[in-house]
Amino acid sequence: MRKTKKVRALVGVSVVLVLVALAAGCGQDSDQGQAGQEAKKKVEAKAQQAKRKIEAKGQQAEQEAKEKVQAGQEDLQKKVDDLKKKVEGDQQDLEKKVDDVQKDVNDLQKKVDELLKMAHALERQRQKE
């Protein structure tokens, strides 16, 4: 965007300078006649050509900037997608670990229940004796 503004400013300054040069040195005198008119037309043509060239460069710079922004957005989106996949993978791993731990807790609870049953059975047996 800054390049475009600079280019437009340069075009404007160039046009003003050309017009000032035309007004100062290319006025119609009886001596200049046809040659003055031709010189004026040549200067105007060169000014227009310079203006078109500067505008083309400005448009090219603007297009390049848009392409860079687009490429940056695509790169950023790819990084976001990669991070999402990693988070999802890590979340699945964590859920599996939690399930494994829960299974271990359930197994331990069953063993504790069995030991408690055995302890109660031994206690009853001792009371009978």
N, C-alpha and C positions, 0 to 999 in steps of 0.2 A: 504494500500500500504506500509506503513512504517513497519507494522508487517511482511509482506512478505520479505522485504529487510533485516530486522533483522534476520529472520529465515534463509534466504539464507546465510547471513554472518556467522551465528552460524554453519551452516552445513559446510561451507568452513573451518572455524577454527577447527571444530571437525575432519575433514578429515586430515588437516595438522598435528594436534596433533597425530592422530593415525599413520600417516606415519612416523613422527619423532620417535615415540615410537618403531615402527617396525624397523626402520633403526638403532636405538641405541641399542635395546636389543634383537632383534630377528635375528641377522645375522647367517649365517650357520657356525657353528664351528664343528669340528669333534666330540665334546662331545655332542652337542645337537641333531644332526641328525633328526630322525623322529619326536621326541617330539617337536622340534623347529618349524618344518613345521606345525604340528598340531596346536600349539599355535598361530602361525602366521595366519593360516586359521580362527581360532576362533576369533581372534582380528579383522580380516578383515570382518568376518560375522557380528560381533557385530557393527562394524562401519557402515556397509551397513544398518543394521537394524535401527540404530540410525538415519542415514541419511533419510531413508524412513519415519520414525516416524516424524522427524522434517519437512520434506516436506509435509506430510499429514496434520500436524497441520497448516502449512503455507497456504495450499490450503483451509483448513477449515476456517481459519481466513479471507482469501480473499473472500470466498463464503458468510460468515456472513456479511462482509462489503458491498458486492454487494446487499445482501438482505436488509440491513439497508438503503442503498441509494435508492433502489427501493421503499421501504415502505415510505421513506421520500418524494419521488417524487409523489407517489400516494396520500399521505396526502396533499401535496401542491396543487395538481391538484384539489382535492375535495374542498379545501378552495377557490381556484380560481373560480370553478364552483358555489359554494355557493355565493360568492361575485357578480358574474355576475347575478345570479338570483335576488339577493337583489337589485342591481342597476336597472335591468329591471323592477322590481316591483315598485321601487321608481320612476322611469321615467314614468311609466304608471300612478301612483298616481299624479305626477306633471302635466302630460298632462291633466288628468281629472280636476284637479284644475284650470288649465289655461282655459280649455273649459268652466268650470263653471263661472269663472270670465268674460270671453268674453261674455257669455250669459247674465250675470248681466249688463255688459256695454251696450250691445245691448238693453236690456229692459229699462235701464235708458235713452238711447238715444231716444227711442220711446216715453217715457214719456216727455222728454224735447221737442221733436218735437210737441207733442200734446199740451204742455203748450204754446209753441211759437205760434201755430195755434190759440189757445184760446186767447192769448194776442193780436195777430194781428186782430182777429175778434172783440175783445173788442175795440181796437183802431179804427177800421173802424166804429164801431157802435157809438163811441163817436164823431167821425168826422161828422157823418151824423146828429147828434143831434144839 
